[in-house]
Amino acid sequence: MKKKLSLFVFLLLANLTFAQNTIIWSVKKPNSEKTSYILGTFHQMGNSFVDKKPIIKELLSKSELIIFESVEDSKTKAEVEEVFLTREDDYSYRKILNQDDVQFLNNYSKDWKIPIHKLKPGELILKLHQEIVKEKCNTINTTDTFEQMEDYLQYLAEQLSVPILGLETYVDQMKLINSSYTDKEELSWDKAKNIIHQYITDANTDDKKRLKQICSIANNYMSMKLDYQFNLKCSSEDQLLTKRNDKWMPQILKSINDNKTVFIAVGLHHLYYDCGIISQLKKEGYEVKPIKLK
């Protein structure tokens, strides 16, 4: 009896462990022959990661619609870059940030397409985060031609001639990036200076313990050691995440309910917790199951 119970517990734990060790989930609508899919993405990830997982391309090719957080073609990207470059110069960061940080940023950003004096605080934080992950966490190989996972997925969708849809616009995303996390006012340089200082410290560190912390999310993603924590409620710190998920759900449900095979690619964190897209789909009566990846 004890052996049978131990075997049962082992199989249960193995199943629970597997349920967390994936980035792709199938979504089945009740009484429908169609199956859709949802992929949790990691934004700063090179195309070689996707290339090593052929099931992603296979599911893309089967899809009748591919949904992203936002959709940007080459024309849109050029227009976005023009928006940045035509802004008024703002050198106020030089007076507010630590002078050593200012000197570092001036050297660190010398090859950026958009100079710092054209960026807002939230945009600078995002750029620093992207650069640090790229440099410290080995998410991009030297042979990669795409440094953003969504850019590569969109490229594949275009090659397959599958229609694509964006859940929000570039303007929506810029408002979120530049918010002070209360969604009521823009993040100021004064409020951002400590965050920026920490990123600069991280950019300069060789401390193995700190590097492990910096790259923990990236490493867990690449090894797919994930814990979606579906039973946890989203906290007040997740209010913007919750708001975005809630805003996206009607379009996601409509697309799936149109009896199409839909492939949804959104940032991994949007799948977490009870406010995440997976939990919300389950509450709507959909069968959501993990897909095993090699």
C-alpha positions as CSV (number, residue, x, y, z in Angstrom):
1,M,0.0,0.0,0.0
2,K,2.8,2.4,0.9
3,K,4.6,1.6,-2.4
4,K,1.4,2.3,-4.3
5,L,0.9,5.6,-2.4
6,S,4.6,6.6,-3.0
7,L,4.2,5.9,-6.7
8,F,1.0,7.9,-6.9
9,V,2.7,10.9,-5.1
10,F,5.7,10.6,-7.4
11,L,3.6,10.6,-10.6
12,L,1.5,13.5,-9.3
13,L,4.6,15.6,-8.5
14,A,6.1,14.7,-11.9
15,N,3.0,15.8,-13.6
16,L,2.9,19.1,-11.7
17,T,6.6,19.7,-12.4
18,F,6.0,19.1,-16.1
19,A,3.0,21.4,-16.1
20,Q,5.4,24.3,-15.3
21,N,8.2,23.3,-17.6
22,T,6.9,24.7,-20.8
23,I,6.4,28.1,-22.6
24,I,3.6,26.8,-24.9
25,W,0.0,25.9,-24.0
26,S,-2.8,24.5,-26.1
27,V,-6.2,26.2,-25.8
28,K,-9.3,24.2,-26.7
29,K,-12.7,25.8,-27.0
30,P,-15.6,23.6,-25.7
31,N,-17.4,21.8,-28.6
32,S,-14.9,23.0,-31.2
33,E,-12.6,21.0,-33.4
34,K,-10.1,23.8,-33.5
35,T,-7.1,24.1,-31.1
36,S,-5.4,27.4,-30.5
37,Y,-2.0,28.0,-28.8
38,I,-0.4,30.5,-26.5
39,L,3.3,31.2,-26.2
40,G,4.9,33.1,-23.4
41,T,7.7,35.1,-24.9
42,F,11.0,36.5,-23.6
43,H,11.5,39.8,-25.4
44,Q,15.3,39.9,-25.4
45,M,15.8,36.5,-26.9
46,G,17.6,35.7,-30.2
47,N,16.1,33.8,-33.1
48,S,18.4,30.7,-32.4
49,F,16.2,29.9,-29.3
50,V,13.1,29.6,-31.5
51,D,15.0,27.7,-34.3
52,K,16.0,25.0,-31.7
53,K,12.3,24.4,-31.0
54,P,10.7,23.4,-34.3
55,I,7.3,23.0,-32.8
56,I,7.0,26.7,-32.6
57,K,7.3,27.1,-36.4
58,E,5.1,24.1,-36.9
59,L,2.3,25.6,-34.8
60,L,2.7,29.0,-36.5
61,S,2.3,27.3,-39.9
62,K,-1.0,25.7,-38.8
63,S,-2.4,28.9,-37.5
64,E,-5.0,31.1,-39.2
65,L,-4.3,34.1,-37.1
66,I,-1.2,35.1,-35.1
67,I,-1.7,37.6,-32.2
68,F,1.1,39.8,-30.7
69,E,1.2,42.4,-28.0
70,S,1.8,44.9,-30.9
71,V,2.7,44.7,-34.5
72,E,5.4,46.8,-36.1
73,D,6.5,46.6,-39.7
74,S,9.6,48.3,-41.1
75,K,7.6,51.4,-42.0
76,T,6.1,51.7,-38.5
77,K,9.6,51.2,-36.9
78,A,10.9,54.0,-39.1
79,E,8.1,56.3,-38.1
80,V,8.6,55.4,-34.4
81,E,12.3,56.3,-34.7
82,E,11.4,59.6,-36.4
83,V,9.1,60.4,-33.5
84,F,12.1,60.0,-31.1
85,L,14.5,61.9,-33.2
86,T,12.2,64.9,-33.7
87,R,11.6,65.4,-30.0
88,E,13.0,68.4,-28.3
89,D,16.4,67.8,-26.8
90,D,16.2,67.2,-23.0
91,Y,19.5,67.2,-21.1
92,S,17.8,67.6,-17.7
93,Y,19.0,64.1,-16.8
94,R,22.6,65.5,-16.6
95,K,21.5,67.7,-13.6
96,I,19.5,65.1,-11.7
97,L,21.5,61.9,-12.1
98,N,24.7,61.1,-10.3
99,Q,27.5,62.6,-12.3
100,D,29.4,59.3,-12.5
101,D,26.2,57.8,-13.9
102,V,25.9,60.5,-16.5
103,Q,29.5,60.0,-17.6
104,F,28.9,56.2,-17.9
105,L,25.6,56.7,-19.8
106,N,27.3,59.1,-22.3
107,N,29.9,56.4,-23.1
108,Y,27.6,53.5,-22.9
109,S,25.0,55.0,-25.3
110,K,27.4,56.3,-28.0
111,D,26.3,53.7,-30.6
112,W,22.6,53.9,-29.8
113,K,20.3,55.0,-32.6
114,I,18.4,57.2,-30.2
115,P,20.5,59.4,-28.0
116,I,19.7,59.7,-24.3
117,H,18.6,63.4,-24.7
118,K,15.8,62.1,-26.9
119,L,14.6,59.5,-24.3
120,K,12.3,59.7,-21.4
121,P,13.2,58.1,-18.1
122,G,11.1,55.0,-18.6
123,E,12.4,54.5,-22.1
124,L,16.0,54.7,-20.8
125,I,15.3,52.2,-18.1
126,L,13.9,49.8,-20.7
127,K,16.9,50.3,-23.0
128,L,19.3,49.7,-20.1
129,H,17.5,46.5,-19.1
130,Q,17.6,45.2,-22.7
131,E,21.3,45.9,-23.1
132,I,22.2,44.4,-19.8
133,V,20.3,41.2,-20.4
134,K,21.9,41.0,-23.9
135,E,25.4,41.4,-22.5
136,K,25.2,39.4,-19.3
137,C,22.7,36.6,-19.9
138,N,23.7,35.0,-23.2
139,T,20.2,35.2,-24.6
140,I,21.5,36.2,-28.0
141,N,24.1,34.3,-30.0
142,T,26.7,35.9,-32.3
143,T,25.0,34.2,-35.2
144,D,21.5,35.5,-34.4
145,T,20.0,37.9,-37.0
146,F,17.1,38.9,-34.7
147,E,17.6,40.1,-31.1
148,Q,13.9,40.4,-30.3
149,M,11.9,37.3,-30.1
150,E,8.7,38.9,-31.2
151,D,10.4,40.5,-34.2
152,Y,11.5,37.0,-35.4
153,L,8.1,35.5,-34.8
154,Q,6.5,38.3,-36.8
155,Y,9.0,37.7,-39.6
156,L,8.1,34.0,-39.6
157,A,4.4,34.9,-39.7
158,E,5.0,37.1,-42.7
159,Q,7.0,34.4,-44.5
160,L,4.1,32.0,-43.9
161,S,1.6,34.6,-45.1
162,V,-0.5,34.2,-41.9
163,P,-2.6,37.2,-40.9
164,I,-1.3,39.0,-37.7
165,L,-3.0,41.2,-35.2
166,G,-1.7,43.5,-32.5
167,L,-3.5,43.8,-29.1
168,E,-2.3,47.3,-28.5
169,T,-0.6,50.1,-30.3
170,Y,2.9,51.6,-30.0
171,V,1.4,54.7,-28.4
172,D,-0.3,52.4,-25.7
173,Q,3.0,50.8,-25.0
174,M,4.9,54.1,-24.7
175,K,2.4,55.4,-22.2
176,L,3.0,52.2,-20.1
177,I,6.8,52.4,-20.4
178,N,6.8,56.0,-19.3
179,S,4.3,55.7,-16.5
180,S,5.3,55.9,-12.9
181,Y,3.7,52.5,-12.3
182,T,0.5,54.2,-11.0
183,D,-0.8,54.9,-14.5
184,K,-1.5,58.5,-13.5
185,E,1.6,60.4,-14.3
186,E,4.8,60.1,-16.2
187,L,7.9,58.8,-14.5
188,S,10.2,61.7,-13.7
189,W,14.0,61.7,-13.8
190,D,14.1,62.3,-10.1
191,K,11.9,59.2,-9.4
192,A,13.9,57.2,-11.9
193,K,17.4,58.1,-10.8
194,N,17.8,55.3,-8.2
195,I,16.5,52.7,-10.7
196,I,18.9,53.9,-13.3
197,H,21.8,53.9,-10.9
198,Q,21.1,50.2,-10.1
199,Y,21.0,49.3,-13.7
200,I,24.3,51.1,-14.3
201,T,25.8,49.2,-11.3
202,D,24.5,45.9,-12.9
203,A,26.0,46.9,-16.2
204,N,29.4,47.2,-14.5
205,T,29.3,44.1,-12.3
206,D,31.2,40.9,-12.6
207,D,30.0,39.5,-9.3
208,K,28.7,36.0,-9.9
209,K,26.0,36.1,-7.3
210,R,24.6,39.4,-8.7
211,L,24.8,38.1,-12.3
212,K,22.9,35.0,-11.2
213,Q,20.1,37.3,-9.9
214,I,20.2,39.5,-13.0
215,C,19.9,36.6,-15.3
216,S,17.6,34.4,-13.2
217,I,14.5,35.0,-15.3
218,A,16.3,34.6,-18.6
219,N,18.0,31.4,-17.4
220,N,14.8,29.9,-16.0
221,Y,13.1,30.8,-19.3
222,M,15.8,29.1,-21.5
223,S,15.8,26.0,-19.3
224,M,12.0,26.2,-18.9
225,K,12.1,25.9,-15.1
226,L,9.0,28.0,-14.7
227,D,6.4,28.4,-12.0
228,Y,3.3,30.1,-13.2
229,Q,1.7,30.3,-9.7
230,F,-1.8,30.2,-11.0
231,N,-3.2,30.1,-7.5
232,L,-1.7,33.4,-6.5
233,K,-3.7,36.6,-6.8
234,C,-2.1,39.5,-8.6
235,S,-0.9,42.2,-6.2
236,S,-1.2,45.9,-6.3
237,E,2.2,46.0,-8.0
238,D,0.8,44.0,-10.8
239,Q,-2.1,46.5,-11.5
240,L,-0.8,47.5,-14.9
241,L,-0.2,43.9,-15.9
242,T,-3.8,43.1,-14.8
243,K,-5.2,46.1,-16.6
244,R,-3.5,45.1,-19.9
245,N,-4.6,41.4,-19.6
246,D,-8.2,42.5,-19.0
247,K,-8.0,44.9,-22.0
248,W,-6.7,42.1,-24.2
249,M,-9.1,39.3,-23.2
250,P,-12.1,40.4,-25.3
251,Q,-10.0,40.4,-28.5
252,I,-8.4,37.1,-27.6
253,L,-11.8,35.5,-26.9
254,K,-13.3,36.9,-30.0
255,S,-10.5,35.5,-32.2
256,I,-10.7,32.0,-30.6
257,N,-14.5,32.1,-30.7
258,D,-14.4,32.8,-34.5
259,N,-13.5,29.1,-34.7
260,K,-10.0,29.8,-35.9
261,T,-6.7,28.2,-35.0
262,V,-5.1,31.2,-33.3
263,F,-1.5,31.5,-32.1
264,I,-1.0,34.0,-29.3
265,A,2.5,35.3,-28.5
266,V,2.7,37.6,-25.4
267,G,5.3,38.2,-22.7
268,L,5.6,35.3,-20.3
269,H,4.6,37.3,-17.3
270,H,1.2,37.9,-18.8
271,L,0.5,34.2,-18.3
272,Y,1.3,34.2,-14.6
273,Y,-1.1,34.2,-11.5
274,D,-4.8,34.2,-11.3
275,C,-5.1,37.4,-13.4
276,G,-3.0,35.9,-16.2
277,I,-4.4,35.0,-19.6
278,I,-4.2,31.2,-18.9
279,S,-6.2,31.5,-15.7
280,Q,-8.7,33.8,-17.4
281,L,-9.1,31.4,-20.3
282,K,-9.8,28.6,-17.8
283,K,-12.4,30.7,-16.0
284,E,-14.1,31.1,-19.4
285,G,-14.4,27.4,-19.7
286,Y,-11.5,26.7,-22.0
287,E,-9.3,23.7,-21.7
288,V,-5.7,24.9,-21.4
289,K,-2.9,22.3,-21.4
290,P,0.9,22.5,-21.4
291,I,2.7,21.3,-24.5
292,K,5.9,19.4,-23.8
293,L,9.0,20.9,-25.5
294,K,12.4,19.2,-26.0
